[in-house]
Amino acid sequence: MKLPHRPRRGDELETTIVGLNAEGFGQALIDAEVGPDRVPRRYELWVRRALPGERVRLRIEGQRRAGLVANVIALLQPAPQRIAPRCPHFGAPADPGLPCGGCSLQSWPYEAQLDFKRRRVQELLAPAGVLPAQVAAVLGQAEPWYYRNKMEYSFRRDAAGALALGLHPPGHAGVVLPLTRCELLSPFASALVPRVAAWAEAQALPAYEPQRDVGFLRSLTIREGKHSGERMVVLLTSDDPEVRSAAGVQPAAALAADFASTLRRLALELDGALTSVYWTQQVAVSGQPTRCVDHLLYGDPVLHEELQLPGCAPLRFEIHPRAFFQPNTLQAELLYAEVLRAALAGRSAPVARAVDLYCGTGTIALCLAQRCQQVVGVELVAEAVANAQRNAAFNDLDNVRFYAGDALQVAARELAAGPPTELLVVDPPRSGLGPVAAEAVHRLGAPRVVYVSCSPEALARDLQALAYYGYRAEQVQPVDLFPQTAHVECVVTLERSPAPVSP
């Protein structure tokens, strides 16, 4: 179907879904004739809850960060593999309500999700010279449900004043969908969320309103140790000293204490127990950095967890309320095991020195430290480095050092002396390495680089940049860290040729 003008909000048309994007939205290609000269132009539409191969009637809803977004009005021809989603908040294709946003592929069988992720990686890396056969089958999860060890839920009141505790639908930051169930959390944590919402509603507590910068309740975070069985709950609020509630104006501390006692009772009713309960006040003063003040209301100050990797002693972690830890413990173990395999494959002698750029809180560096003689971690965020140092001490690993600073500067200042870097691991943010970090890779001169990527698009750009310095991808191993979503991680093994070559 061809439009006689640019696509605009409210347009309705029939089309076929030809692919999916990184957020799991269906891709449709729309032809239009633009301007007085009717110049032909092709547009991309991103369609919620639509699968490749489906014929749909859709309505364009507007422009979002990813581009033009549309909703399905009618599913004219479903994909042969379409299945009914497990979660009631996911919704049918033509459901007028918004999906919660935690999942995007629940209507696809899990094997189809894995096949799609592999094909997507193959297509994105092809311009970087990676052959389809170099991309291995995606390492999936045996149980692709109930896998998350952390979820953060927002409080919000709707236009009618009803309280919601849940997630923001994609592209709707001002909306919170109230959740009664979540298939990504443990059944215990899933059942706890609506009970906390009921407590807040009974207290008639005001939810935070970002536009007006008023309100008390901001978010609820639940963390669970998949191996330890420990549970931590964090209630984030404003720093208001007093709050208006159903019982009148009360001290915020009194409401927090009531929250802690209520939460412990609710946990016992659900045949569970809590290890830690925190109340965190977010302090935002104009012209000053936002800071958080933590109050331990019950239990231990940290949540304990461990990672179990083949050939290594279990790595133990103390997780503070805002410390980063991979949200999928079991698949993180699979990911890091693959990093070790790629790093050490074909070696008969121990690695004298390995460097972990973008080391964060040190997880990969600590994994390497059990198999290498010396490991150096580099991270820009000083707080993450301090946490990495604590993790090293907690695991009695004295052959790993951490530096805070820019990768290129640390490479020149701290790593110029000593043994050569035999192995380099990079785990950059979603934006990828960029030219400065790519030059740091070149400066370090490791014969083998293991690249851990959370964005195939950024990975493709970086592989082309690293090819300039003589690095070639040997193997790409995708890992499904977030089942039921379009996200995919990749572990890439790169070897350096004897001399740099031009791209």
N, C-alpha and C positions, 0 to 999 in steps of 0.2 A: 504494500500500500504506500502511495506517495502523497506527501502533504503538499498543498499549494503555498506553504509559508513555513517559516521557521517553527519547530516544535515549541508549543507554549502550554502553560498551565491550563488544564481542562480539556485539552485535545484528547479524543478517543479514537483508537484505531486497532486493527487486528494485525498481528505479526507473529513470527516464529522466534523463539529464544535460541540463540546460536552458541552461547557460552556462559561462563560465570566469571565474576571478578573476585578480587582478594577478600571482599566482605561477604561473598556468597550470594550476591545479587545476580539475577539472570541478565544476560546481555542481549539486547535487541538492536539491530541496525535499521535506521529509518532514513529513507530518501525524501528530500524536500527540494522545492524550487524556491530560491531566495531572491528577494529584491525585484525591482521593476523589470530586470532583464531575465528573470526566472532562471538564475544560475543554479544548476544542480549541485546539491551538497548532501553528504551522508553524515548522520548524527548517531551517537551511541546513547541508548537508554538503559538504565539500570532498574530492573524490575524485581520488587520484593517477592520472595517465596515462589519464584518461577525456576524451572529446571531446563537444561538444554534439551532441544527437540520438541518442546511443548508449543502448541499453537494457542495463543491467548488473545483476549480482547482486553486492552489496558487503557488507563487514563493517566496522563502526565500530571504529576503532582507538583513539580517545580524543580528548582536547581538546588543541589546539595554540594557538599565538598567534592564528592566523587563525580559529579556531573548531573545530567538530567535523570530524575528519579520518577518511576511510574509504579502504579499499583494495578494488580489484575482485577478486572471487573468480572470476567468469566473465563474459566478454563475450558477452552474449546476442544483441545486434544491433549490429554495428559501424557507425560513420558511413560513408557512401558514399565520402568522400574519404580515409579512413584509409589510410596507407601504412606500409610497414615502416621503422622507424628505421635510420639508417646506423650508429649507435654501439651496440656490444654492451652498454654500461653503461646504456643508456636503459631497456631491458626492455620486455616485452610487458605489456598491461594487467593480466593476472592473474598475472604473475610474482611469486612470493612474496618475492623479494629487493627491496631498496630501490634506487631510481634514484639516480644520483650527484648530481643537483641542478644540474648546469651547464646543462642544457637542460630544457625542459618541453613543447615543441611539435614535436619531431622527427617525430612520427607524423602530422603535417598537412603537406600540400604548402605551399610557401612562399607562393604567391599566396593560399591560404586563410588563412594566418597574417596577411598584410597586410590582408585584408578584415575579419578579426576585430578587428584593432587599430583600424581606422577606425570600425567600428560601436561598439566600446567607448568610444572618445573621444566619438562623437556622443551616445551614451546618457548618459554621465557629465556632459557639458557642457550638455545640454538644460535642466536646472533653472536654469542660469546665463543662459539666454536665447540660447544659441548654436543657430542653426538647422542642421539636418543638412547643408544645401548649403554652409554656411560652413566645414565641415571637409573639406579637400582629401584626395585619395587619398594614402596613406602612401608616402613616398619610401623604397623598398626598396633592397637591396644587390644589385648584379649577381651577385656570388659570395657567397651567404649562409653560407659555410663558411670555416674557417681564418682568421677575421677578427680574433681577439683578439690584442692586442700585449702583454698581461700576464695571467698567471694565478698565483695563490698556492695551493699545495698543503700540506696538513697531514700530519705524521707521527703515527702512533698504532699501538699494539700492541693486538690484540684479546684476548679472554679466553683464547685458546689460546696467546698469545705471539707470533703471526705479525705481522710488520711491515706496515703499510699506508702508502702515500703517495698521497694523492688528495684528494677533496672530501667535504664533509659532506652526507649526504642531507638534504633539507628536513625540519626539525623534529627532527633527530637530531644535535645538536651534539656528542655524545659518541662518535659513530661516524664512521669514515673509510672510504670505499669505495676500495680500491686500484685505480688506473687503469692499464690497459695501452695505452689509446688515447684520444684526444680529437679530435673533429672540429672544434672551435672554434679550436684552436691550429694553428700550422704543422706539417707532418709532422715536421720536425726536432725541434721542441720536444715534440711528442707522444711521439716515440720516446725522448727523453732521460729523461722522468719515470720509467718503470719501470727504467731502467738505474741511475738514482740510488738507487732503492729497493733494487735488488740490491746495490749497494755498501754501503749502510747495514746491510742484513741480514747480509752477509758479515762486516762489522765487529762484528756483534752489539751495535750501539749502542742505548742506551735512548731511547725516544721520550718526549716530555714528557707527563705526566699532570696535567691541570688540577686534578682533584679533590684530589690529594695534593701538588701543586706540586713534583713531582720529575721528573727525566728531562732529557735533553740535546737531542735533535732536536725542533725546533718546526715549522718550515715551510721550504718551498722556493719561491722566486719566480723566474719566468722572464719577462724582458722582451725585446721585439724591436722594432727600428725597421723599420716596413713600407717606408719609403722609403730609409732609410740602410743597411738590412741588418745593422745592429749587433745584438749580443745581450749581455744582462747576466743573470747568475744570482746569486741571493742565498740563502745558507744561513743561516737564523735558528736560533739555539740558546739555551739558558740560559747563564748566566755562570759555570757550574761551571769551575773551573780545571783539574780533572782528571776523566777519564771512564773508567768501566770498559768494556772492549771485549773482543773475542775474543782479543786479544793481551795482556790484562791491563790494569791501570790505566795510562792514557797522559795526557800533557798535552793539554788541549783544542786548543791551538795546533797540535800535531803532527797531530792528526786533521783539523783544518781544512786544513792544508797538503796532506795526502794527498787530501782531497776535491778541492782545486783541481787537482792534477796528474791525478787520475783523471778529473775532469770534462773537462779539455782533451783527454785521450786519447779519451774517449767521443765528444766532439764531432767529432774528426777521423775516427773510425770511421763516423760518420753523414754524412760528407762536408760537414761544416760547421766553423765556427770561432766562438770566443767573443771578445767585445770586453772584457768585465769579469767578474771573479769576486770576490764579496764574501762575507765571513763577518761576520755581525752577531750580537752578544751582547745579549740582552734582560736588563736589570738591573732586577729588581723587589725593592724593599726596603719593608717595611711602614712606612707613614706617609710615604713619599716618592713623588714622581711616577715612574712607570716611564720608563726611558730606554733608548736603544739605542746601542751602541758598534760602529761600523763598522770593519772591517779590510779594506782592499783587498788581495786575495791575488794578483791578476793583472790586467794590462791598464789601461785608462783609468778614471779616477774617475767618469766620466759616460757615459751613452748619448746619442748625438746623434740627433735626429729633426726633421722639419719638417712643417708643414701647408701645403698648396698650395691657395689659394683663387683663384677667377677674379677678374681685375682687380687682384690684389695680388701683391707680391713674396713669395716663400716665407718663412714665419715659421720661424725656427730655434729649437730648444730643446735645452738641456742637462738631461738627466733624471737626477737623483740616485736612489739606491736607494729612498727612500720618497717621492719627489716624485710628485704627482698628474699624470697625463696621461690623456686620454680613452682607454679600452681598445680602441676601434675607430677606428683612425686614418682610414680612408677615409670612414666614415660621419660621423665628427666634422667632416671637411672639408665634407661635404654639409650638416650641421647649421649650421655657422658661415657657410657661404655663404648659407643661407636666412636667418640672422639679419641679415647685411648687406643682403640683398635687401629684407627687411621694414623694416629701419631706414632705408634710403635711397630706397625706392620713391616716385616722384612728386616728388622734390626736384631742383631745378635748381641751387641754390646749396649750397656745402659746409656741413656742420653745424658751427656755431661751437663748441658744447660738448656732448659726450655723456658720460653717467655710466653706469657699469657697477656696479650693486649686486651683492653676493655674487660679486666678481670672482675669488675663488680665487687661482690662480697667474697670472691676468692674460690668459688666452688670448683671450677675447672682446674685452677692452679693446685688446689688441695688434692684433686684426683691425680694429677700428674706427679705430685710430690712423692707419692708412694711408689712410683715407677721410674723416676728420674733422679739424678744425683743432686741437681740444683734447679730450682724453679724461681722465676721472677714474675711477679704480677704487676701490671701497670693499669692505673685507673684514674680518671680525671677527678672524680668526686671523693673528697677527702674523708667524708663520713663512711663511705663504702670501704675505703682502704682500712680505716680503723676497725670496722666490723670484720674484714678479712683477716686482719692480724689477730683478733680475738678468736676467730674460728681456727686459725693455725695453732694457736696456743692450746685451745680446747682439745685438739686432736693430737697434741704432742708432736707436731711436725716442725722441726727446726731447720729444714733445708729449703724453705720457701721465704722469700722476701717480697714485700709489697711497697710500691712507690706511688705517690699521688702526683699527677701532673700530666701534661700533654705527651702523647706517645712519642712524637718526634724529639722533643726536648729530653725526655728520659732516656731514649735510645742513644742520643748523643752524649748525655752527661753521665749516666749511671752504668750503661752497658757497654761503653767503649772499651773498658778494661776487662780482664778476666777471660774465661774460656769463650770460644765462639758460640754463637747461638745455633744449636743443631736443629732445634724444633721451635716453631712459632705457631701459637694458637691465637686466632682473632675471633672475637664474638661481639661484633659491633652492634649498635642500636639499629632500629628499623631503617634509618637513613643510609646505612652502610658506612664504608670506610672514608670515602672522600679522598681528595688528592694528598692531603697532609699525612694521613695515616698510611696511605699507600706508599708514600715515600719512606715512612718509618719502616715499613715492611722491607723495602729495598735496602735501607741502611743496615738493618739487622742481618740481612743476607743469609737467612736460614735456608738450607737446601730443601726443607719440607715445611709447608704451611698447611695447617688445618683450619679451615674457615667454617665457623658455625654461623648460619644465617637464619634470621627470622623473616626475611623478605626476599623472595626470589627475584623481584624486580631490581632491588639494590644489589643483590648478588651478581646479576648479569652485568650491571655497569662495572662493578669492581673487578670481575674476572677479566674484562676487556682492559681495564687500567693495569692490572697486575701482569697481564701478558706483555706489556711494554717492558717490564722488568725481568722478563724471562720465565714467568710462572705459568704453568699449564695445568689445567684441571685433569686429574687422572680418573677420579671416581666421584660421583655425587650420591650420597645416601640420604633420601628424605626420611623424616621421622614425624609421625603424627602426634604432636604434643597436645592438640586440642580437638579430639573427635567431636563430630556434629557441627564443626565450623569449617570455613574454607582455609584456615591458617595452616601452614606447613613449615617445618624447620628443615634445614639441610646441613649435612656435614660434608664438606668438600675437601678432598685431598689434592694439594697442589705440589708439584715438583718443579724445581728450578733447573732450567737448562744451563749449560756451562757459560753462556754469554747472553746478555739481554738481546732481544730481538725487537724490531719495530712492529707495531700492531698491523 
